[in-house]
């Protein structure tokens, strides 16, 4: 009977609505069928992949960290951040998850966005808007009470302008993964990534704010040093794979020297007496980000320092199968209050269990963590096991990325194809 006008609304024929429904359903059925994961956690992996797709800005390929701002990590507290941006740090984790599932189109689009965003500035920012432009400077909306009284409500994220040296390793690891998957690399792209390696070689000795974007001042964070090592290691491997080793010989020599110096510094200054890696040089604090070191090939999972770190994380940061980032400290963090348990850190623990060959325990932990999704399979950033409460921005891409990666790593481990490190074999020496 045609369209019936009702003010500013339109009534559509039922057949047209059914057509849209069938078209939408057909798209998602075809899209999810691409996934190459065929393990026991197909439903969870499929839902997480769909979530990443829905967090993607189609015109650019950028994937935002979350679709929300200021959902609190601490109810009633000030740990409220705007996550509606794309972080360079997330690059390698995102590419790893997408590549494992076979989503080449999405991974290529994300890599193209990463390249475009990075080339615009001599010094790359930590995070960008989905169109590749810098975000607005952070401001608070003081007239809003915030979620359940959690003030302030923030728009924008000042972390974009922090010094976070680990982003060089994230970008270079993403480039390395992308090339390993069979994608080519233009001369302009190589020059961009080589510049990132040069920055890592030049700046790794400086203090920064690192992966957790602390606001309590710069320190010599161990994670940042290790990720600068990753940047130099991947750049050297890329140069060799691209046939550029001879032309870039002096550059490669410098990268190798600085990578060796980073390893010495980390083992000399980044461990405490029991051998566990610490949050920053000179401290005794344990940080769950050290669980990444075996995953990126800095050290074998069976090495004494990895064993000591694994034990320390479980002793000091784990509760009910979940892992905190670290013990809160207002002097380090620059904000007050407590936070819950980070789901990505908990999945990192699963990955380490898989690397160690403890597959039954890894699967049990994976299933326990994954049970904290809501009724439609979406995850927040954190989980409060005491109050059984999801906290932080939602849905959180990092959590869904970590689930996909852990499911893939568990499957590889069950087939005997996960040894030493997730992305490449680690050096044997400490």
C-alpha positions as CSV (number, residue, x, y, z in Angstrom):
1,X,0.0,0.0,0.0
2,X,3.0,2.3,-0.2
3,X,4.6,4.4,2.6
4,X,2.4,6.1,5.1
5,X,3.6,9.4,6.4
6,X,3.2,9.9,10.2
7,X,4.9,13.2,11.1
8,X,8.6,12.7,10.7
9,X,8.3,8.9,10.7
10,X,7.6,6.5,7.9
11,X,5.8,3.2,8.0
12,X,7.4,0.6,5.7
13,X,5.7,-2.3,4.0
14,X,6.1,-5.5,5.9
15,X,7.7,-7.2,2.9
16,X,10.4,-4.5,2.8
17,X,11.2,-5.0,6.5
18,X,11.5,-8.8,6.0
19,X,13.8,-8.1,3.1
20,X,16.1,-6.0,5.2
21,X,16.1,-8.6,7.9
22,X,17.0,-11.3,5.4
23,X,19.7,-9.2,3.8
24,X,21.2,-8.4,7.2
25,X,21.1,-12.0,8.4
26,X,22.7,-13.2,5.1
27,X,25.5,-10.7,5.4
28,X,26.5,-11.8,9.0
29,X,26.1,-15.5,8.1
30,X,28.5,-15.1,5.2
31,X,30.9,-12.9,7.2
32,X,31.2,-15.3,10.1
33,X,31.6,-18.2,7.7
34,X,35.0,-16.8,6.8
35,X,36.5,-17.5,10.2
36,X,39.2,-20.2,10.1
37,X,38.8,-21.1,13.8
38,X,37.4,-24.6,14.2
39,X,38.2,-25.2,17.8
40,X,35.9,-25.9,20.8
41,X,35.1,-22.2,21.5
42,X,33.6,-21.3,18.1
43,X,30.6,-19.5,19.6
44,X,32.7,-17.3,21.8
45,X,35.2,-16.6,19.0
46,X,32.5,-15.8,16.5
47,X,30.8,-13.4,18.9
48,X,34.0,-11.6,19.6
49,X,34.8,-11.3,15.9
50,X,31.4,-9.8,15.3
51,X,32.0,-7.3,18.1
52,X,35.3,-6.2,16.5
53,X,33.5,-5.8,13.2
54,X,30.9,-3.7,14.9
55,X,33.5,-1.5,16.5
56,X,35.1,-0.8,13.1
57,X,34.7,2.5,11.3
58,X,34.1,1.1,7.8
59,X,35.4,4.1,5.7
60,X,38.9,3.9,7.3
61,X,39.2,0.4,8.8
62,X,39.9,1.8,12.3
63,X,38.8,-0.2,15.3
64,X,37.9,1.8,18.4
65,X,38.8,0.6,21.9
66,X,35.2,0.8,23.1
67,X,32.0,2.5,22.1
68,X,31.6,4.4,25.4
69,X,33.2,7.0,27.6
70,X,33.5,7.4,31.4
71,X,32.0,4.0,32.4
72,X,33.9,3.7,35.6
73,X,36.6,1.3,36.6
74,X,35.8,2.2,40.2
75,X,32.2,3.0,41.1
76,X,31.9,6.5,42.5
77,X,35.6,7.1,41.7
78,X,37.6,9.2,39.1
79,X,39.0,6.3,37.0
80,X,36.8,7.3,34.1
81,X,38.2,7.5,30.5
82,X,37.1,8.1,27.0
83,X,37.8,5.0,24.9
84,X,36.1,6.1,21.6
85,X,39.4,6.2,19.8
86,X,41.9,3.9,18.1
87,X,45.2,3.2,19.8
88,X,48.4,2.4,18.0
89,X,49.3,0.0,20.8
90,X,46.3,-2.2,19.9
91,X,47.7,-2.7,16.4
92,X,49.7,-5.9,16.9
93,X,47.0,-7.5,19.1
94,X,44.3,-6.6,16.6
95,X,46.2,-7.8,13.6
96,X,47.1,-11.1,15.4
97,X,43.4,-11.7,16.2
98,X,42.2,-10.9,12.7
99,X,44.9,-12.8,10.9
100,X,44.3,-15.9,13.0
101,X,40.6,-15.9,11.9
102,X,41.4,-15.3,8.2
103,X,39.8,-11.8,8.0
104,X,42.2,-10.4,5.5
105,X,40.0,-7.6,4.3
106,X,39.5,-6.2,7.8
107,X,43.2,-6.7,8.7
108,X,44.3,-5.0,5.5
109,X,42.0,-2.1,6.1
110,X,43.2,-1.7,9.7
111,X,46.9,-1.8,8.5
112,X,46.1,0.8,5.9
113,X,44.6,3.1,8.6
114,X,47.6,2.5,10.8
115,X,50.0,3.5,8.1
116,X,48.0,6.6,7.1
117,X,47.6,7.8,10.7
118,X,51.3,7.2,11.5
119,X,52.7,9.0,8.5
120,X,51.0,12.3,9.2
121,X,53.3,13.2,12.1
122,X,57.0,12.9,12.7
123,X,56.2,11.9,16.3
124,X,53.2,9.5,16.2
125,X,50.5,10.0,18.7
126,X,49.4,7.2,21.1
127,X,45.8,7.3,19.8
128,X,43.7,8.8,17.0
129,X,40.2,9.5,15.9
130,X,38.8,6.9,13.5
131,X,39.5,9.2,10.5
132,X,43.2,9.4,11.5
133,X,43.1,12.9,13.0
134,X,44.3,13.7,16.5
135,X,41.6,13.7,19.2
136,X,40.4,16.8,21.0
137,X,42.1,17.6,24.2
138,X,40.5,16.0,27.2
139,X,37.8,18.0,29.0
140,X,35.3,17.2,31.7
141,X,31.6,17.8,31.7
142,X,31.1,18.9,35.3
143,X,27.4,19.3,35.2
144,X,26.9,15.5,34.6
145,X,26.9,13.2,37.6
146,X,28.4,10.3,35.8
147,X,27.4,6.6,35.8
148,X,26.2,5.9,39.4
149,X,27.9,9.0,40.7
150,X,31.3,8.3,39.1
151,X,32.7,11.7,38.2
152,X,34.2,13.3,36.2
153,X,32.7,12.5,32.8
154,X,35.5,13.0,30.3
155,X,35.4,13.8,26.6
156,X,38.7,13.3,24.8
157,X,41.7,11.5,26.1
158,X,44.9,13.3,27.1
159,X,46.8,10.1,26.9
160,X,47.1,10.8,23.1
161,X,50.0,13.2,23.9
162,X,51.8,11.1,26.5
163,X,55.2,9.6,25.8
164,X,54.5,5.9,25.5
165,X,57.5,4.2,24.0
166,X,55.9,0.8,23.7
167,X,53.8,1.9,20.7
168,X,56.9,1.4,18.4
169,X,56.9,-2.3,19.2
170,X,53.2,-2.5,18.7
171,X,53.4,-1.0,15.3
172,X,56.5,-3.0,14.1
173,X,55.0,-6.2,15.4
174,X,51.8,-5.5,13.4
175,X,53.9,-4.8,10.3
176,X,55.8,-8.0,10.8
177,X,52.6,-10.1,11.3
178,X,51.1,-8.4,8.2
179,X,54.1,-9.3,6.1
180,X,54.3,-12.8,7.4
181,X,50.6,-13.3,6.3
182,X,51.7,-12.7,2.7
183,X,50.9,-9.0,2.2
184,X,53.4,-6.9,0.4
185,X,55.1,-3.7,1.7
186,X,55.7,-0.6,-0.4
187,X,58.9,1.4,-0.1
188,X,57.0,4.2,1.6
189,X,55.6,1.8,4.2
190,X,59.1,0.3,4.8
191,X,60.5,3.8,5.4
192,X,57.7,4.6,7.9
193,X,58.3,1.4,9.8
194,X,62.1,1.8,9.7
195,X,61.6,5.3,11.2
196,X,59.6,3.7,14.1
197,X,62.6,1.4,14.7
198,X,65.0,4.4,14.6
199,X,62.8,6.1,17.2
200,X,62.9,3.0,19.4
201,X,66.7,2.9,19.1
202,X,67.0,6.5,19.9
203,X,64.5,6.8,22.8
204,X,64.4,3.6,24.7
205,X,66.6,4.9,27.5
206,X,64.0,7.6,28.3
207,X,61.3,7.3,30.9
208,X,57.7,7.2,29.8
209,X,54.1,6.4,30.9
210,X,53.9,3.0,29.2
211,X,51.0,0.6,28.4
212,X,48.7,1.7,31.3
213,X,49.0,5.4,30.5
214,X,49.7,6.3,34.1
215,X,49.3,10.0,35.1
216,X,51.7,10.0,38.0
217,X,54.8,10.9,36.0
218,X,57.3,9.1,33.7
219,X,59.3,6.2,34.9
220,X,61.5,3.6,33.3
221,X,58.8,1.0,32.7
222,X,60.0,-2.4,31.9
223,X,57.2,-3.2,29.5
224,X,58.2,-0.2,27.3
225,X,61.8,-1.3,27.2
226,X,60.8,-4.8,26.1
227,X,58.5,-3.4,23.4
228,X,61.3,-1.2,22.1
229,X,63.3,-4.4,21.8
230,X,60.4,-5.9,19.9
231,X,60.4,-2.9,17.5
232,X,64.1,-3.4,16.7
233,X,63.8,-7.2,16.4
234,X,60.9,-7.0,14.0
235,X,62.4,-4.2,11.9
236,X,65.6,-6.3,11.5
237,X,63.5,-9.3,10.5
238,X,61.4,-7.3,8.1
239,X,64.6,-5.8,6.4
240,X,65.9,-9.4,5.9
241,X,62.6,-10.7,4.6
242,X,62.3,-7.7,2.2
243,X,65.8,-8.1,0.8
244,X,66.9,-4.8,2.3
245,X,69.5,-6.1,4.7
246,X,72.5,-5.1,2.6
247,X,71.2,-1.7,1.7
248,X,70.3,-1.0,5.3
249,X,73.4,-2.6,6.8
250,X,74.5,0.3,9.0
251,X,70.9,0.7,10.3
252,X,70.6,-3.0,11.1
253,X,73.9,-2.9,13.0
254,X,72.6,-0.1,15.1
255,X,69.3,-1.8,15.7
256,X,71.1,-5.0,16.8
257,X,73.4,-3.1,19.1
258,X,70.5,-1.2,20.8
259,X,68.4,-4.4,21.0
260,X,71.2,-6.1,22.9
261,X,71.6,-3.1,25.1
262,X,67.9,-3.2,25.9
263,X,68.1,-6.9,26.9
264,X,71.1,-6.2,29.2
265,X,69.3,-3.2,30.8
266,X,66.1,-5.2,31.4
267,X,67.9,-8.1,32.9
268,X,70.1,-5.9,35.0
269,X,67.6,-3.3,36.2
270,X,64.1,-4.8,35.5
271,X,64.1,-7.7,37.9
272,X,63.9,-8.0,41.6
273,X,65.8,-10.5,43.8
274,X,63.6,-13.5,43.0
275,X,64.1,-13.0,39.3
276,X,60.6,-11.7,38.5
277,X,60.3,-8.7,36.1
278,X,59.2,-5.5,37.9
279,X,56.9,-2.7,36.7
280,X,59.7,-0.2,36.4
281,X,63.4,-0.1,37.0
282,X,64.3,0.1,40.7
283,X,60.9,-1.0,42.0
284,X,59.7,-4.3,43.5
285,X,56.2,-3.9,42.0
286,X,54.8,-6.7,39.8
287,X,52.9,-5.8,36.6
288,X,50.8,-8.2,34.7
289,X,52.1,-6.7,31.4
290,X,55.2,-8.8,32.0
291,X,53.1,-11.8,31.0
292,X,53.4,-10.5,27.5
293,X,57.2,-11.0,27.4
294,X,57.1,-14.7,26.4
295,X,54.2,-14.0,24.0
296,X,56.3,-11.5,21.9
297,X,59.4,-13.6,22.0
298,X,61.6,-11.6,24.4
299,X,62.1,-14.6,26.6
300,X,61.1,-18.3,26.7
301,X,58.2,-19.3,28.9
302,X,60.4,-21.8,30.5
303,X,63.2,-19.3,31.4
304,X,63.9,-18.7,35.1
305,X,62.8,-15.1,34.9
306,X,59.5,-16.0,33.1
307,X,58.9,-18.7,35.7
308,X,59.5,-16.2,38.6
309,X,57.3,-13.6,36.9
310,X,54.5,-16.1,36.3
311,X,54.6,-17.2,40.0
312,X,54.7,-13.6,41.2
313,X,51.7,-12.6,39.1
314,X,49.7,-15.5,40.5
315,X,50.8,-14.9,44.1
316,X,50.3,-11.1,44.1
317,X,47.7,-10.2,41.4
318,X,45.4,-13.1,40.9
319,X,42.1,-13.8,42.6
320,X,39.4,-16.3,41.6
321,X,41.2,-16.9,38.3
322,X,41.3,-13.2,37.4
323,X,44.4,-11.0,37.2
324,X,44.9,-7.3,38.2
325,X,47.2,-5.1,36.3
326,X,49.2,-4.2,39.4
327,X,48.5,-3.1,43.0
328,X,47.2,0.4,43.0
329,X,49.5,3.3,44.0
330,X,48.3,6.9,43.7
331,X,51.9,8.1,43.4
332,X,52.5,5.9,40.3
333,X,49.0,6.2,38.7
334,X,48.2,9.8,39.5
335,X,44.6,8.9,40.3
336,X,42.9,7.7,43.5
337,X,40.6,4.7,44.1
338,X,40.7,1.0,43.4
339,X,40.0,-1.0,40.3
340,X,38.8,-4.5,39.4
341,X,40.5,-7.3,37.6
342,X,41.5,-6.8,33.9
343,X,40.2,-9.4,31.6
344,X,43.0,-9.0,29.0
345,X,45.6,-9.7,31.8
346,X,43.6,-12.8,32.7
347,X,43.7,-14.1,29.1
348,X,47.5,-13.4,29.1
349,X,47.7,-15.8,32.0
350,X,45.9,-18.4,29.9
351,X,48.4,-17.9,27.1
352,X,51.3,-18.4,29.4
353,X,49.8,-21.6,30.8
354,X,49.4,-22.8,27.2
355,X,53.1,-21.9,26.5
356,X,54.1,-23.9,29.6
357,X,52.2,-26.9,28.4
358,X,49.6,-26.8,31.2
359,X,46.7,-27.1,28.8
360,X,44.0,-28.4,31.1
361,X,44.6,-25.6,33.5
362,X,44.7,-23.1,30.6
363,X,41.4,-24.3,29.2
364,X,39.7,-24.2,32.7
365,X,40.9,-20.6,33.2
366,X,39.8,-19.6,29.7
367,X,36.3,-20.9,30.3
368,X,36.1,-19.2,33.7
369,X,37.2,-15.9,32.3
370,X,34.9,-16.2,29.3
371,X,31.9,-16.8,31.6
372,X,32.0,-13.2,32.6
373,X,30.4,-12.1,29.3
374,X,26.9,-10.7,29.5
375,X,23.8,-12.4,28.1
376,X,24.7,-11.5,24.5
377,X,28.4,-12.4,24.7
378,X,29.8,-8.9,25.3
379,X,32.7,-8.1,27.6
380,X,33.7,-5.1,29.6
381,X,37.2,-4.1,30.4
382,X,37.3,-5.4,33.9
383,X,35.4,-7.7,36.2
384,X,34.8,-7.3,40.0
385,X,34.6,-10.9,41.3
386,X,33.4,-9.8,44.8
387,X,30.4,-7.9,43.6
388,X,30.0,-9.9,40.4
389,X,30.0,-6.6,38.4
390,X,31.3,-5.6,35.0
391,X,33.4,-2.4,35.1
392,X,35.0,-0.1,32.6
393,X,34.1,0.9,29.1
394,X,31.9,-1.5,27.2
395,X,32.1,-3.4,25.0
396,X,35.8,-3.5,25.2
397,X,37.7,-4.4,22.0
398,X,40.9,-5.4,23.9
399,X,39.0,-8.1,25.8
400,X,37.4,-9.6,22.7
401,X,40.8,-9.5,20.9
402,X,42.4,-11.3,23.8
403,X,39.7,-14.0,23.8
404,X,40.2,-14.7,20.1
405,X,44.0,-14.8,20.5
406,X,43.8,-17.1,23.6
407,X,41.3,-19.5,21.9
408,X,43.7,-19.7,18.9
409,X,46.7,-20.2,21.1
410,X,45.0,-23.0,23.0
411,X,44.1,-24.7,19.7
412,X,47.7,-24.4,18.5
413,X,49.0,-25.8,21.8
414,X,46.6,-28.7,21.7
415,X,48.1,-29.6,18.2
416,X,51.6,-29.3,19.5
417,X,52.3,-26.1,17.4
418,X,52.8,-23.6,20.3
419,X,56.4,-23.7,21.5
420,X,58.5,-21.1,23.3
421,X,56.6,-18.0,22.2
422,X,53.4,-17.1,20.4
423,X,54.9,-15.0,17.6
424,X,58.4,-16.3,17.2
425,X,61.1,-18.3,19.1
426,X,62.6,-16.4,21.9
427,X,66.3,-16.0,22.6
428,X,67.7,-18.6,24.9
429,X,69.9,-16.5,27.1
430,X,69.0,-14.2,30.0
